[in-house]
Amino acid sequence: MTLQEFKKKSSRMPDTPGVYFFLGSRKETLYIGKATSLRSRTRSYFSGDLAHTRGVFVASMVARARGLDWRETDSVLEALILEANLIKHYKPHYNTLAKDDKSFNYVVITKEAFPRVLLVRGKNLETEFPAHSRGYLFGPFPHGLQLREVLKLIRKIFPYRDSCTPAPDALLQGKNPKACFNRHIGLCPGVCSGEIASMEYRRIVRHIVLLFQGKKKELLRMLQREMKLAVKNEAFERAGVLHRQIFALTHIQDVSLIKEEYHRPPTSSIRRIEAYDIAHLQGSANVGVMVVVEDGLAQKGEYRKFRIRSAKSGDDIGALKEVLTRRLEHNEWPLPQLIVVDGAMAHIKAARSVLTHYGVGIPVISVVKDEKHRPRGITGLRDQALGGLSIKIDEREILLANAEAHRFAIGYHRRVSRQEKGIY
């Protein structure tokens, strides 16, 4: 397909949630993504500055593609679940290249009398939950933040256990077990307080399993049957609960998922800066942060924290490389027009080396500080690399981003330091 044919097909796509597929010359699946709006999401792949806004990696995928297909869903929640199931089935080349298995997220339902429903990072999956301990495993999910929102939505419909301890032994001894916090706010069905039997709880888990398997229609039929049976048995309270669950599933309010969904790359009308800072005390409590400033305003909802894993204690350059590498693994986050680091030319070179490795052409500058950590200059501002910027970024925005990164890093470092010392 030519670019014009791609654009024409994209224009025919519905303005609804769903999953889209980029196909190769032999109809093989190159990439799978999910969208709040299939039409606007796929249109974003055919902008003239794709390599800049999304990176060379995505641009090369689009150049290789020869077809485009899609599946509609009733909600963003269902699109996210369908995306994960399809990635697991097809293992698309560009999805697996964008992230290794350890960077993905999974939902584990444990193999217990009262199974727990847990979000687990791929890097922890085998050590924390080996195969024999899992009842069900769903994933990989590329979007960790959205997966957390999905679990919050599902838990409001089907309350489940995540960490509280079942209480049947205490009940047998005539004690009155204390309910967990989630029970008090309606997110746990009373596993900890002995209010629900194992058989009844497993029915809830079965509902969650069907939802994660993408079998919403089967789940709705099951709930309808259970509601009719409850009415027949005059169990009207249970029938009311089931009715509310059916209504919730057919009227999913996934505003939180729409808010988090990345469906627009930065354009010439948006000035987006990302600033990075590393904080530690003599190598301990080593952390890094990313902050975002758009059009001169701090976007605190997009700030991110990183516990340094691989860089050696006190190695600020290595820590910066690690943070940028982990950030670029999130291809669902929009790329900025400018990156600001804290330090000298060595920090700029370190950041550029990571960006070059990922094929991303974003200018990098640094804010140099005096002995009292006050800004005394900006290195790289006149660099030829900034010549590619299509917008003018004011120095005040750069200093704001740098100051926010420093403030955010210090706050996170202090919290981690207290945790490491056992001070809460």
N, C-alpha and C positions, 0 to 999 in steps of 0.2 A: 504493500500500500504506500502511496505517496503521502507527503505531509498533508496535502489538501484532502485526500481521501480519509486520513486519520481525523482531521478536523471535522469533516462532514459527518463521519460516523459518531464522533464525540457529541456533535450538536443534536443527534437523534437520541442520545441517551437520556433517561428520565432524570428529573430533578428530585430524586428520592435517595434514601440510604441504600447501600448495597456494596457489592464486591466487584472489582474489575480485574481483567486479565490482559496482560500484554503477551501476545503469541509470536513465536518465531516462524521461520519459513516452512517448517514441517508441522506447524500447528502445535509445537511443544510450548508449554507454559514457561515464559521467561520470568514473569513477575506477577504477584498477586497483591492487591491493596484493597483497603476498605475506604468508604467515603460517606460523608453526611449527604452530599449531593454528587451523584455519579457524573452528572454533566459538567459541573464546575470543576470537580476534582480532576477529571481527565483532560479538560481544557488546559489546566495549568502545565501539563507536560509539553505543550506545543507553543510555549512563549519563545521569543527570540533569544532571551538571555538565560535559557535553561541551564547551561553549564555553570553559569555564575550563581544562579539562585538555588540550584539543587545539587550541583557538583557534576564533575565529569563522569562519575560512576552512573548516575541516573541518565545523563545525556547519551552515554554509550548504549544503555539498554534500549532507549527509545529509538536510536538509530538502527539497532539490530531488529527491532520489532517489525512484523509484517501483518499483524492482525490485532484486533481489540474486541474483547467480549465482556459481558457483565452478567451479574445476577442481582435482582432487586431483593431487598429485605424490608420488613415492616418497621424496623428501628435500627439505630446505630448500634445498640447492644447486640442485636442479632447479626449485624454485619461484622462486628468484631469477632464474635464466636465463629461465624462461618469462615472468615478469613483464616483463623487459626487452624480450623479443621482442614481447609483446602491446602494450606502451606504444608501441613503434616502429610497429606496424601500425595501431593504433586512434587514437593521439595523443589520449588522453582530455583533456577540457577542464580538469579539476582537477589532473591530473598535470602538465600543461604550465604551468598557472598557478602551481603550487607552486614550480617551479624553471624558470629559463631554461636554454637549451641549454648554456651555458657552465658551469653548476653540476653537470651530470651527469657521469658517468664512462663511459668506453668501453674496450673491449678491441680493440687493433689487432694484427693478424697481418701483418707486413710482406711486401712483394713482393721477396724475395731468394732466392738459392740455398738458404740456410739461414735460413728466416724466423724473426724474433723474435716473441715473444708478450709484449705490453706493456699495462699499464694507463695510460690517458691521460685527463687532465681535458678536458672539453669546451672550455674556454677556450684550451687549447694544441693542439687537434686539427689545425686547418687549418695552423697555422704549423709545427708539428713533423712532422706526417704528412699532407701534402696527398694528395688522392685517388690520384694516380699512384703513390704509394709504398706504398699499402695493398693487400695481397692480400685481406684480409677485415676487416670492421669490425662489431663487435657492441656493442649498446647502443641507447639510453641506459640506464644502471644508476643508479637513484636512491640506492643505499646504497653509498657508497665503501668504508667499513670492511668490510662484508660481502663486497664484490667482491674485496678483497685476500685475505680468507680463502678465497674460492672458488678463486682462482688458486693459493693454497698447496695446497689439497686436490687440484686437478687436476694440479699439477706433481708431486705425489707418485705419482700414477698414470701420468701421461704426462710424463716429464722433457722440458723444452724449453729452448731458448736464449733469454735475454733481452738480454744485453749483451756476452757474450764474443765474441771475434773468431775466425772460422773459420780453420783451419790447413792447408788443402791445399797452398798454396805452400811452406810450411816442410817438409812431408812430401816433396814432390818434390825438395827440395834435400838430402834425407837427414838433416834435423834431427829432434830429438825435442821437439815443442812441449810447453809447460807447460800442464797442465790447470788450469782455473779452479776457484775455491773450490766453486761449485755442483756441478762434476763430482765433487769429492771426497766430497760429502755426498749424491750420487745424484740431484740435481735438474737436471743437464744431461747429455745422453746422450753427451757427448764431442765436440761440435762443435769446440771450441777445440783439442783434442788430436788431431784427425783420426781418431777411433775410429769414426765413423759416416759412411756415404756419404750424399750428398744425397738419393738416391732413398729410402733407408731412413728418413731424417729426415723427409722429406715425408709418409711414411706416418703417422708420429706426429702431424704437424701435421693431417693429414686426420682423425684420431681426435678431436683437440681441436675442430676445426671442427664435426664432427657433434654433439659434446656441446653446444657453444654454440648450435647451430641447434635444439636441443631434440629431436634425433633419437637418443635413447638406445637404442631398440630396434634401429634400423638399425646403430648402432655395435656393439651386443652381437653381432648376427648377423655383422658383419664380423670381429670378433675371434674368434668361434667358428670361422669359415671359416679364418682365418689360423692358429689353433691346430691344427686338424685337418691342414692342409697341412704345418705344421712337424713334427707327429708322423709324418706319412707320409714326410717327407724325413729323419726321424731327427734333426731339429734340436731335441733335447729341452730344451736350455737356453732357446731362444727360446719353445718351447711352455710352459715353466714361467713365463716372464715374462708371456705372454699370459693364462695361467690366473689369475695373480695380479691382472692388470688387470681381468679379467672379474669376479672375486670382489670386488674393491674397488668396482667400479661398482654391483654389486648389493647391497653392504653399506656404503654410504657413511656414514662416521662424521662427521657435520657438527655435532658438539657446539659447535664454535667459532662456527658460524653461529647456532645456537639461543641461545648466550650473548649474542650481539650484537643479536639481533632485538628490536626494540621492540614488545612485545605487551601492555604494560600502562601506562596513564596513571597519574600519581600519584593516589592515592586519599586519603581522609581519614585513613588509618592510616599514611601515609608522609609525613614532613616532608622535603621536597626543597628545597634552596637552591642556586641557581647564583650564583657570585661572579665578577666580571670585573675584570681589571687590565690596564693598559697600561704598557709599559716601553720606554725608549729613553735614549740618551745624547746630548744636544744634537741630537736629531732623527735620529741614526743608529741602525741596528739596531732599527728600530721594530717592536715585536711586541705582541700581545695574547694573553690566555689566558682560558679558562673553567674553573672548578673546580666540583665538585659535592659537597655534604654532604647525606647522607640519614640521618635519625634520629640526628643528632649525630655521624655517622662520615663521614670523608672517603672518597669513592668514586674512588680514583685511576685506575681503569680507564676512567672517564668524563671525565677531564680532556682538554681540547682546546687546541691551539696555533694561532695565526693570525699569519702574516706580513702586516703592514699593506701594502696595495697602493695604495689610492686617496687616503687621507688625507694631507695635507701633513705634512712633517717637524715634529715638535713639537706637532702639533694633537691633543691628548689627547681632546678632545670628538669631533672627526671620527673618530679611530681607534676610540673606543668605539662610535660609531654604526655604523661599518663592521663591527666584530666582531659586534655584536648582529644586524645585518642578515644576515650570513653564517651566524650560528648559527640564525636563524629559517628559513633556507632548508632546514634539515635537519628536515623534519617527521617523520622517523623517530625523532628524539630526544624523550624525554618532556619535557613542560614542567614547570617548577618551581612551587611555591607562592609563592616569594619570590626576587627578584633583588637582589643586593648589588653596588654599584659603589664604587670608591675615589675620593673627592673630595667636592665640595660640592653645593649645590642645582643648579648648572648641569649636573652630570653626571647627576643624577636626571632633570632635564627632558629631557636628550638621550636617555636610555634610554627614557623614557616616550613620546617622539615616535616612536621606532622601533616600539615595541610597539603604539602606536595605529595606525600605518600598516598593520601586519599584522593588526589587529583582535584583539590578544591582551590580555586584562585581567589582568596580573600586577603586584602591588605592587612598587615599587622603593624601596630605601633606600640610603644611603651611609654609609660609615665615614669620619669626619673624623680626620686625623692631626695631631700636633704637629710641631715642627721636627725632632724626632728620629725621625719616622715612627712614633710610638707612638699607638695609638687614644685619642682624647680625647672621642669622642662619636659618637652614631649619629643621622643626620639622616633624618627621615621616619618614624621608628618609631611616632610617635603620629599619623601622618597618617590621614585618613579612608579613604585607599585600603586600609589594612590591615584595615579593618572587615570586608572580604569573606573574610578568612582563616578557614577552618573548623577550624584547628588552632592550638595555641599553639607559637610558635617561641621558644626561649630565646635571650637575648642572647649567651650563650656560643657557640651554634651559628653565629650571625651573625659573631662575631669570629673563630671558627675558619675559616669560609669565606673571610673577608677576608684572614686571615693566610696561608692556603694559596695564595690567588690571588697575593698579593704574592711569596711564596717561589717559586712556580712561574714567575711572570713574570720575576723576576730571573734565575733559572737559565736560562730559555730565551733571554733577552736576551743573557746572557754568551756562550752557545754561538753564537748568530747573529753577535755582535760579533767573536768569534774567527774565524769563517768568513769574514766580510767583510775581515778583516785578513790572511787567509791563515795563521792560526795554528791548528793542529790538535792 
